[in-house]
Amino acid sequence: MTIHNFSKMIQEKVEERLGEEFNVRLQQVQKNNGVIFQGMVILNKARNVSPTIYLDDYYEAYCNGYDVERIIEGILKIYEEDTPKGNIDMDFFKDFQSVKDRICYRLIDEKLNRELLEKIPHVKFLNLAICFYYAYESEELGSGSILIYHTHLAMWKVTVEELLALAHVNTPGLLPWECSSMENVLEELMGDCFMSEHDKMQFFKDVPMSVLSNNKRTYGASCILYPGVLEQLSLRFQSGFYILPSSIHEVILLCDGCGESEQELKNMIKEVNRTQLENVEVLSDSLYYYSLNKKQIEIL
């Protein structure tokens, strides 16, 4: 069974379970790097906001023998837990004055997102693209992001340059940057038991890595755009440094004299992107370098 046929089957079963007051709609959702997810939205006349429930993982579970009824139960549970109680007034998004203080930016790969970039305002940065989103945070919806399209700019009557100027202020303000040792980041994620003290001392002595991200670890690779950050770090390190795009959420920094050749670092980036990341999380296959003297980033 294809994912299309599976999605239609799930749609029909959810409609049967919920009854005529609900409308169940399927839609393809384009994510980063051209990744397409199969989404389902359950609409109720009493609620004007509903979460998109992605069916791709459910399809994989079904192919591995997972029971259809348990899949339906899981979907309905997500719908009930994630759908705001009552209606949400979304008219505020039409007013630029209401949203401008939470306009932020993130980085994506230019080549892998050509189709998406035709639809959204963006600014070229090396072989990447700076795109923009509204960072919402509310009691009803929680926290998340709304990607900004050309249609929004037309509605707001603003330019890409105005978005960039706002994002340069808002993003560092809402999502302050953090640069931590790789050791501290791994301990934060995995706990103290991830490696013995002896092994940690030897590993981080040989490979002195730092991780640059924001305090929420979300779209943190954009911290390389924050005004003055890379210059500040180069002064702290007293050297230039390599920038390894480990994902859209963070970058790894390696100072000059790290002991690895440029080709080895490029191979490392590609291997991590192919084996350790979901396609939607990949930022770039390229290696970058920040020069202490030139005070700028270049592609190696």
Secondary structure as a PSIPRED ss2 file (coil, helix, strand):
# PSIPRED VFORMAT (PSIPRED V4.0)

   1 M C   1.000  0.000  0.000
   2 T C   1.000  0.000  0.000
   3 I H   0.000  1.000  0.000
   4 H H   0.000  1.000  0.000
   5 N H   0.000  1.000  0.000
   6 F H   0.000  1.000  0.000
   7 S H   0.000  1.000  0.000
   8 K H   0.000  1.000  0.000
   9 M H   0.000  1.000  0.000
  10 I H   0.000  1.000  0.000
  11 Q H   0.000  1.000  0.000
  12 E H   0.000  1.000  0.000
  13 K H   0.000  1.000  0.000
  14 V H   0.000  1.000  0.000
  15 E H   0.000  1.000  0.000
  16 E H   0.000  1.000  0.000
  17 R H   0.000  1.000  0.000
  18 L H   0.000  1.000  0.000
  19 G C   1.000  0.000  0.000
  20 E C   1.000  0.000  0.000
  21 E C   1.000  0.000  0.000
  22 F E   0.000  0.000  1.000
  23 N E   0.000  0.000  1.000
  24 V E   0.000  0.000  1.000
  25 R E   0.000  0.000  1.000
  26 L E   0.000  0.000  1.000
  27 Q E   0.000  0.000  1.000
  28 Q E   0.000  0.000  1.000
  29 V E   0.000  0.000  1.000
  30 Q E   0.000  0.000  1.000
  31 K C   1.000  0.000  0.000
  32 N H   0.000  1.000  0.000
  33 N H   0.000  1.000  0.000
  34 G H   0.000  1.000  0.000
  35 V C   1.000  0.000  0.000
  36 I E   0.000  0.000  1.000
  37 F E   0.000  0.000  1.000
  38 Q E   0.000  0.000  1.000
  39 G E   0.000  0.000  1.000
  40 M E   0.000  0.000  1.000
  41 V E   0.000  0.000  1.000
  42 I E   0.000  0.000  1.000
  43 L E   0.000  0.000  1.000
  44 N E   0.000  0.000  1.000
  45 K C   1.000  0.000  0.000
  46 A C   1.000  0.000  0.000
  47 R E   0.000  0.000  1.000
  48 N C   1.000  0.000  0.000
  49 V C   1.000  0.000  0.000
  50 S C   1.000  0.000  0.000
  51 P C   1.000  0.000  0.000
  52 T E   0.000  0.000  1.000
  53 I E   0.000  0.000  1.000
  54 Y E   0.000  0.000  1.000
  55 L C   1.000  0.000  0.000
  56 D H   0.000  1.000  0.000
  57 D H   0.000  1.000  0.000
  58 Y H   0.000  1.000  0.000
  59 Y H   0.000  1.000  0.000
  60 E H   0.000  1.000  0.000
  61 A H   0.000  1.000  0.000
  62 Y H   0.000  1.000  0.000
  63 C H   0.000  1.000  0.000
  64 N C   1.000  0.000  0.000
  65 G C   1.000  0.000  0.000
  66 Y C   1.000  0.000  0.000
  67 D C   1.000  0.000  0.000
  68 V H   0.000  1.000  0.000
  69 E H   0.000  1.000  0.000
  70 R H   0.000  1.000  0.000
  71 I H   0.000  1.000  0.000
  72 I H   0.000  1.000  0.000
  73 E H   0.000  1.000  0.000
  74 G H   0.000  1.000  0.000
  75 I H   0.000  1.000  0.000
  76 L H   0.000  1.000  0.000
  77 K H   0.000  1.000  0.000
  78 I H   0.000  1.000  0.000
  79 Y H   0.000  1.000  0.000
  80 E H   0.000  1.000  0.000
  81 E H   0.000  1.000  0.000
  82 D H   0.000  1.000  0.000
  83 T C   1.000  0.000  0.000
  84 P C   1.000  0.000  0.000
  85 K C   1.000  0.000  0.000
  86 G C   1.000  0.000  0.000
  87 N C   1.000  0.000  0.000
  88 I C   1.000  0.000  0.000
  89 D C   1.000  0.000  0.000
  90 M C   1.000  0.000  0.000
  91 D H   0.000  1.000  0.000
  92 F H   0.000  1.000  0.000
  93 F H   0.000  1.000  0.000
  94 K H   0.000  1.000  0.000
  95 D C   1.000  0.000  0.000
  96 F H   0.000  1.000  0.000
  97 Q H   0.000  1.000  0.000
  98 S H   0.000  1.000  0.000
  99 V H   0.000  1.000  0.000
 100 K H   0.000  1.000  0.000
 101 D H   0.000  1.000  0.000
 102 R H   0.000  1.000  0.000
 103 I E   0.000  0.000  1.000
 104 C E   0.000  0.000  1.000
 105 Y E   0.000  0.000  1.000
 106 R E   0.000  0.000  1.000
 107 L E   0.000  0.000  1.000
 108 I E   0.000  0.000  1.000
 109 D E   0.000  0.000  1.000
 110 E C   1.000  0.000  0.000
 111 K H   0.000  1.000  0.000
 112 L H   0.000  1.000  0.000
 113 N H   0.000  1.000  0.000
 114 R H   0.000  1.000  0.000
 115 E H   0.000  1.000  0.000
 116 L H   0.000  1.000  0.000
 117 L H   0.000  1.000  0.000
 118 E C   1.000  0.000  0.000
 119 K C   1.000  0.000  0.000
 120 I C   1.000  0.000  0.000
 121 P C   1.000  0.000  0.000
 122 H E   0.000  0.000  1.000
 123 V E   0.000  0.000  1.000
 124 K E   0.000  0.000  1.000
 125 F E   0.000  0.000  1.000
 126 L C   1.000  0.000  0.000
 127 N C   1.000  0.000  0.000
 128 L E   0.000  0.000  1.000
 129 A E   0.000  0.000  1.000
 130 I E   0.000  0.000  1.000
 131 C E   0.000  0.000  1.000
 132 F E   0.000  0.000  1.000
 133 Y E   0.000  0.000  1.000
 134 Y E   0.000  0.000  1.000
 135 A E   0.000  0.000  1.000
 136 Y E   0.000  0.000  1.000
 137 E E   0.000  0.000  1.000
 138 S E   0.000  0.000  1.000
 139 E C   1.000  0.000  0.000
 140 E C   1.000  0.000  0.000
 141 L C   1.000  0.000  0.000
 142 G E   0.000  0.000  1.000
 143 S E   0.000  0.000  1.000
 144 G E   0.000  0.000  1.000
 145 S E   0.000  0.000  1.000
 146 I E   0.000  0.000  1.000
 147 L E   0.000  0.000  1.000
 148 I C   1.000  0.000  0.000
 149 Y C   1.000  0.000  0.000
 150 H H   0.000  1.000  0.000
 151 T H   0.000  1.000  0.000
 152 H H   0.000  1.000  0.000
 153 L H   0.000  1.000  0.000
 154 A H   0.000  1.000  0.000
 155 M H   0.000  1.000  0.000
 156 W H   0.000  1.000  0.000
 157 K C   1.000  0.000  0.000
 158 V C   1.000  0.000  0.000
 159 T C   1.000  0.000  0.000
 160 V H   0.000  1.000  0.000
 161 E H   0.000  1.000  0.000
 162 E H   0.000  1.000  0.000
 163 L H   0.000  1.000  0.000
 164 L H   0.000  1.000  0.000
 165 A H   0.000  1.000  0.000
 166 L H   0.000  1.000  0.000
 167 A H   0.000  1.000  0.000
 168 H H   0.000  1.000  0.000
 169 V H   0.000  1.000  0.000
 170 N H   0.000  1.000  0.000
 171 T H   0.000  1.000  0.000
 172 P H   0.000  1.000  0.000
 173 G H   0.000  1.000  0.000
 174 L H   0.000  1.000  0.000
 175 L C   1.000  0.000  0.000
 176 P C   1.000  0.000  0.000
 177 W E   0.000  0.000  1.000
 178 E E   0.000  0.000  1.000
 179 C E   0.000  0.000  1.000
 180 S E   0.000  0.000  1.000
 181 S E   0.000  0.000  1.000
 182 M H   0.000  1.000  0.000
 183 E H   0.000  1.000  0.000
 184 N H   0.000  1.000  0.000
 185 V H   0.000  1.000  0.000
 186 L H   0.000  1.000  0.000
 187 E H   0.000  1.000  0.000
 188 E H   0.000  1.000  0.000
 189 L H   0.000  1.000  0.000
 190 M H   0.000  1.000  0.000
 191 G C   1.000  0.000  0.000
 192 D H   0.000  1.000  0.000
 193 C H   0.000  1.000  0.000
 194 F H   0.000  1.000  0.000
 195 M C   1.000  0.000  0.000
 196 S C   1.000  0.000  0.000
 197 E H   0.000  1.000  0.000
 198 H H   0.000  1.000  0.000
 199 D H   0.000  1.000  0.000
 200 K H   0.000  1.000  0.000
 201 M H   0.000  1.000  0.000
 202 Q H   0.000  1.000  0.000
 203 F H   0.000  1.000  0.000
 204 F H   0.000  1.000  0.000
 205 K H   0.000  1.000  0.000
 206 D H   0.000  1.000  0.000
 207 V C   1.000  0.000  0.000
 208 P C   1.000  0.000  0.000
 209 M E   0.000  0.000  1.000
 210 S E   0.000  0.000  1.000
 211 V E   0.000  0.000  1.000
 212 L E   0.000  0.000  1.000
 213 S E   0.000  0.000  1.000
 214 N E   0.000  0.000  1.000
 215 N C   1.000  0.000  0.000
 216 K C   1.000  0.000  0.000
 217 R C   1.000  0.000  0.000
 218 T C   1.000  0.000  0.000
 219 Y C   1.000  0.000  0.000
 220 G H   0.000  1.000  0.000
 221 A H   0.000  1.000  0.000
 222 S H   0.000  1.000  0.000
 223 C H   0.000  1.000  0.000
 224 I H   0.000  1.000  0.000
 225 L H   0.000  1.000  0.000
 226 Y C   1.000  0.000  0.000
 227 P C   1.000  0.000  0.000
 228 G C   1.000  0.000  0.000
 229 V H   0.000  1.000  0.000
 230 L H   0.000  1.000  0.000
 231 E H   0.000  1.000  0.000
 232 Q H   0.000  1.000  0.000
 233 L H   0.000  1.000  0.000
 234 S H   0.000  1.000  0.000
 235 L H   0.000  1.000  0.000
 236 R H   0.000  1.000  0.000
 237 F H   0.000  1.000  0.000
 238 Q C   1.000  0.000  0.000
 239 S C   1.000  0.000  0.000
 240 G C   1.000  0.000  0.000
 241 F E   0.000  0.000  1.000
 242 Y E   0.000  0.000  1.000
 243 I E   0.000  0.000  1.000
 244 L E   0.000  0.000  1.000
 245 P E   0.000  0.000  1.000
 246 S E   0.000  0.000  1.000
 247 S E   0.000  0.000  1.000
 248 I C   1.000  0.000  0.000
 249 H C   1.000  0.000  0.000
 250 E E   0.000  0.000  1.000
 251 V E   0.000  0.000  1.000
 252 I E   0.000  0.000  1.000
 253 L E   0.000  0.000  1.000
 254 L E   0.000  0.000  1.000
 255 C E   0.000  0.000  1.000
 256 D C   1.000  0.000  0.000
 257 G C   1.000  0.000  0.000
 258 C C   1.000  0.000  0.000
 259 G C   1.000  0.000  0.000
 260 E C   1.000  0.000  0.000
 261 S C   1.000  0.000  0.000
 262 E H   0.000  1.000  0.000
 263 Q H   0.000  1.000  0.000
 264 E H   0.000  1.000  0.000
 265 L H   0.000  1.000  0.000
 266 K H   0.000  1.000  0.000
 267 N H   0.000  1.000  0.000
 268 M H   0.000  1.000  0.000
 269 I H   0.000  1.000  0.000
 270 K H   0.000  1.000  0.000
 271 E H   0.000  1.000  0.000
 272 V H   0.000  1.000  0.000
 273 N H   0.000  1.000  0.000
 274 R H   0.000  1.000  0.000
 275 T H   0.000  1.000  0.000
 276 Q C   1.000  0.000  0.000
 277 L C   1.000  0.000  0.000
 278 E C   1.000  0.000  0.000
 279 N H   0.000  1.000  0.000
 280 V H   0.000  1.000  0.000
 281 E H   0.000  1.000  0.000
 282 V C   1.000  0.000  0.000
 283 L C   1.000  0.000  0.000
 284 S C   1.000  0.000  0.000
 285 D C   1.000  0.000  0.000
 286 S C   1.000  0.000  0.000
 287 L C   1.000  0.000  0.000
 288 Y E   0.000  0.000  1.000
 289 Y E   0.000  0.000  1.000
 290 Y E   0.000  0.000  1.000
 291 S E   0.000  0.000  1.000
 292 L C   1.000  0.000  0.000
 293 N C   1.000  0.000  0.000
 294 K C   1.000  0.000  0.000
 295 K C   1.000  0.000  0.000
 296 Q E   0.000  0.000  1.000
 297 I E   0.000  0.000  1.000
 298 E E   0.000  0.000  1.000
 299 I E   0.000  0.000  1.000
 300 L C   1.000  0.000  0.000
